[in-house]
């Protein structure tokens, strides 16, 4: 089973809790919005620890600093069958300062043309209600766990 790990940055505002979500880059995701956003994450393999991978991927995909402490949110299994391990931390950033690495893809398919795309084409702050509509469905459980952990 493939594994990925990621971090969910959150902040407290006068209107409540907001989370930083990432929109996947590349042509497949270009016109998708609701149910397409994700926490910044990436694949990893043993022997790399999941938490190390989550921190590495967050920085590679956003360019933003991580501010301990990290709060474990557990695992979710996505529609693809991939298991995602996640942690949350409180922080703040300006989405316009996004710095992301890129990947190469043949596009259009079977065209022979290779193009480069950012792994994440944008990030944004969302209140929890809106985030539940934006996130990939399997990741919504992470919002519930974050809320429970902060209320407790």
C-alpha positions in Angstrom: 0.0 0.0 0.0 1.3 3.5 -0.9 1.8 5.9 1.9 1.9 9.6 2.1 2.3 12.1 4.9 1.4 15.8 5.3 0.9 18.7 7.6 -2.2 20.9 8.1 -1.4 24.5 9.1 -4.2 26.2 11.1 -4.7 29.7 12.5 -7.3 31.2 14.8 -9.1 34.3 13.6 -11.9 36.4 15.0 -14.3 34.3 12.9 -12.9 31.0 14.2 -10.5 28.4 12.9 -9.0 28.5 9.4 -6.9 25.9 7.7 -4.4 26.2 4.8 -5.3 24.0 1.9 -3.4 23.3 -1.3 -4.8 23.0 -4.8 -2.9 20.4 -6.9 -1.1 21.6 -9.9 -1.2 20.2 -13.4 -3.7 20.0 -16.2 -5.9 17.3 -14.6 -6.8 19.5 -11.6 -6.9 22.8 -13.4 -10.7 23.2 -13.6 -11.5 21.2 -10.4 -12.3 23.0 -7.2 -14.8 21.4 -4.8 -13.5 18.1 -3.4 -10.2 18.6 -5.1 -8.0 20.5 -2.5 -5.7 18.7 -0.1 -3.4 19.2 2.8 0.3 19.7 1.6 1.5 16.1 1.5 3.6 13.6 -0.4 4.6 10.0 -0.8 7.3 8.4 1.3 8.8 4.9 1.7 10.5 3.1 4.6 12.7 3.6 6.3 11.8 7.3 6.3 9.5 8.1 9.3 6.1 9.5 8.3 6.6 12.6 10.4 9.9 13.4 8.7 8.3 12.9 5.3 5.3 15.2 6.3 7.7 18.0 7.3 9.9 17.6 4.2 6.9 17.6 1.9 5.3 20.6 3.5 8.4 22.7 3.0 9.0 21.4 -0.5 5.4 22.0 -1.6 4.8 25.4 0.1 8.1 27.0 1.1 6.5 28.0 4.4 8.1 27.4 7.8 6.8 24.8 10.3 6.2 25.9 13.8 6.1 23.2 16.5 4.4 21.7 18.4 2.9 19.2 15.9 -0.4 17.7 16.8 -1.0 14.1 15.5 -4.2 13.7 13.5 -3.8 10.1 12.7 -4.3 8.3 9.4 -7.0 8.4 6.7 -7.4 6.1 3.7 -8.0 8.0 0.5 -10.2 6.8 -2.4 -7.1 5.6 -4.2 -6.3 3.3 -1.3 -3.3 5.4 -0.3 -2.9 5.8 3.5 -2.2 9.4 4.6 -0.7 10.2 7.9 -1.2 13.8 9.1 -0.2 16.3 11.7 -1.4 19.8 12.4 0.4 22.9 13.6 -0.6 26.5 14.4 1.0 29.1 12.1 0.4 31.8 9.6 1.6 32.6 6.1 0.7 34.7 3.0 -0.6 32.4 0.3 0.9 34.8 -2.3 4.4 33.7 -1.1 3.9 30.1 -2.2 7.1 28.5 -3.5 6.6 25.0 -4.8 8.7 22.4 -6.6 7.6 21.2 -10.1 7.0 17.9 -11.9 7.2 17.0 -15.5 4.3 15.4 -17.5 3.6 14.5 -21.0 0.6 16.8 -22.0 -1.6 16.3 -23.8 -1.3 12.5 -23.4 0.6 10.7 -26.2 1.6 14.1 -27.7 5.3 13.7 -27.1 5.3 17.1 -25.5 6.7 17.3 -22.0 5.7 20.2 -19.8 6.5 21.3 -16.2 3.8 22.0 -13.7 3.9 23.1 -10.0 2.9 20.3 -7.6 0.6 22.9 -6.0 -0.7 25.8 -8.1 -2.2 27.8 -5.2 -2.9 27.7 -1.5 -5.6 29.4 0.5 -7.0 29.9 4.0 -10.5 28.5 4.5 -12.9 28.3 7.5 -13.7 24.8 8.5 -17.2 24.8 6.9 -15.8 25.9 3.5 -12.7 23.6 3.9 -15.0 20.6 4.2 -16.4 21.4 0.7 -13.0 22.1 -0.8 -11.1 19.1 0.6 -10.8 15.6 -0.9 -13.6 13.8 0.9 -11.4 11.3 2.8 -9.4 14.2 4.3 -12.4 15.8 5.9 -11.9 13.5 8.9 -8.7 15.4 9.6 -10.7 18.6 10.2 -12.9 16.8 12.6 -9.9 15.5 14.5 -8.3 18.9 14.6 -11.5 20.5 16.0 -11.7 17.7 18.7 -8.1 18.1 19.7 -8.3 21.8 20.0 -11.6 21.7 21.9 -10.2 19.1 24.3 
